[in-house]
Amino acid sequence: MKSYNDSLKDLLSSAPTWDRVERIALSASLGRVVCHDIAAKSDYPEFETSAMDGYAVKFSDMNLKKLKIIGCLPAGVKGEDISIKSGECIKTFTGAIICNGADTLIPIENVTANKDYIDINTQVKKGFAVRKIGESYKKGDILIKKGTKLSYSELGLLAELGISYVNVFVRPKVAVLSTGSEIVDIGEIPTNKAQIHSSNHIAIANMLWLMNCEVVTLPVIKDDSNLIKQTIKSALKSCDFLITTGGVSVGDFDFIRDIMGDFELVVNKAAIKPGRHVKVAKLSEKYIFALPGFPYSAMVTCALYFREFINKILCLQENYRFKAILDEQYVKKSDFEEFSAASIENENGIIKISTSTKKSGSSAIVSNLNNKAVLLNCPLERDKLEKGEVVEYIIML
């Protein structure tokens, strides 16, 4: 059985090239992934501008104490042809061009102004409050790299560049299927006490939305191999990838494993807990991710494998692994690499991690992932982690 890192390496090395792109309005692009580098077409600002309200002056006139006001220059007004001579100043508003001859801005608070003159009460350094040409960025600078997920700040920058439409990767279309005669869909009434409501298809679907996928949530299907096979074939005709939960272990009624026989197995179990029975299979560029049926296991393996897979094809360079100080001893419950739900706290600038806030039990305890839980990673070669040790954790979503 392969380690997590080796099985993940197999998966990522098999990942297809994703070259589907679309051009969408900037207003609809929040959270989308840019498919090419975006560079500045000019310096910004293109002219020296004022960083605050004040008076544009020659620094060499600072000792004159009294300067004549020869005009007013609001933001947005062409000012390249306006200039001052020694002994003069121009009232200049935030964002306005610094006129010719001026090299310094004196804030309004530093002067006493009357109709025609200002008296300088407090001097400033040369170049004060003057934004230099190219202060924000220079022509040719790469401002947004390929694979960037657009946040509010990137959208603001694109607007500043005058870009109203942006080229992004098309969202991969992913179908989500939960199988098992022991589960019923939301709104469906259990026919006996042995049945439970499916939570996997809802949780996984929403994880996928956060991963930049278009999601198709399929109805829950009972353990009927023919129906499952038909559903999978139909889903893969219209979708790029399929995620199933349930049916991947060694139970007598686990059909997904057998149906995947037509595909090439990329991941065939891994030495991890939870989720050692995880499987990933491919046929051309269609992939099936067969995740465990227990909700906690399904969500963890979705983050460990599918998130990394999607990030690879969309060129996303996001880091989910961080360090913290372990707040109590952690003893492994298996011989595998473990990913255990944990909580982190910032204590006077020191990040501490603890699993004691989470319930101990089976991989069915989905509530362990509530309250922004993270995953404490205990490596395959370790049997325990000591209190005070620097350990690694993985954020979910």
Buried (B, 14 or more C-beta within 10 A) or exposed (E): EBBBEEBBEBBBEBBBEBEEBEEBEBEEBEBBBBBBEBEBEEBBBEBBBBBBBBBBBBBEBBEBEEBEBBBEBEBEEEBEEBEBEEBBBBBBBBBBBBBEBBBBBBBBEBBEBEEEBBEBEEEBEEBBBBBEEBBBBEEEEEBBEBBBBBEEEBBEBBEEBEBEEBBBBBBBBBBBBBBBBBBBBEEEEEEEEEBEBBBBBBBBBBBBBEBBBBBBBBEBBEBBBEEBBEBBEEBBEEBBBBBBBBBBBEBEBBBBBEBBEEBEBBBBBBBBBBBBBBBBBBEEEBBBBBBBBBBBBBBBBBBBBBBBBBBBBBBBEEEBEBEBBBBEEBEBEEEBBBBBBBBBEEEEEEBBBBBEEBEEEEBBBBEBBEEEBBBBBBBBEBEEBEEEEEBBBBBBB
